[in-house]
């Protein structure tokens, strides 16, 4: 049964999106913790620069961008359903993007270490930054108690002042100040979300336009990505560097070569199609999803003849293969949900409903472990035991996220 997009009820929460977000976040925590162990299977790791390979670690981030796209129609359409204006929605989009970009820049600057002589060390910097984020962007409980409201306001002000202090005093080992050397994971999500959400606000449910934007993003990736050696070992159009094309993409829009927005735009398109046919028989939806997976896989194989598959180089095959994987995961979850077989995933559900909090919790846990001198024995840091340790860390992170939620600590931007 086909339903027009104008008749779709976006106020209904899509449990499949929540569970997909939870699985991706659980996996992200897992792969981000692999640095702490060794003798890890190659297929779990990031590909090196120039390597024609896509490991599990290379699939997680773009899958998250895809699910961000799937959430955008729901978030924006719900605002319109509540009677909120376009201007209010645009303000909301910009504030969310800015929050993610700020968090990304503040955190990524600490990756290279801090200069000696600062009044704090790297651990303090990270913990203070995360606590500032929580104070500023926490979803404080609604209350009619004026004292509690004043406390919440004071916490936000303290968080802002703390963040300003860290930004003003930060120095890297070379003496450099806080800068956007690269945007960090959260920053990249922020820029990609900003572009794709703005496109959706002005385009809404017109699939033909959204697909055109997706195609443009893919074409930008094709034009910018270096071809394999047999095809010249240069981009399709080998413009002198710098050039206006890359300056617009990277310097103005901050979207690299268009690959990252392709994942999020793909998620928007897939989400709209899923909602349009949400009342169709499950078998029909499975056939439709299978067709999409096969087509994207074929595009991946075809483009792989000309470009390597690489996360670091953000190549076209990476777009097609990961998009196919993301659709397959959501489809599997849909089947499990409709068959009543998804209950066992509730244990990781906080990662899908308090995702930003969950992403930040490891910064606190790592700092705590260092402070108390907790070190994993060598025998538990390699091979299967090492991987189990990373799995346990993912569950611990989600458990702490759940405890934070119970204590009304949940970031919402």
PyMOL commands that set and color helices and strands:
alter all, ss='L'
color gray80, all
select helices_A, chain A and resi 5-7+15-32+34-36+42-44+56-81+86-108+122-137+146-169+184-203+207-224+229-231+244-252+259-276+282-304+316-338+343-348+350-353+355-372+378-380+383-406
alter helices_A, ss='H'
color red, helices_A
deselect
rebuild
show_as cartoon
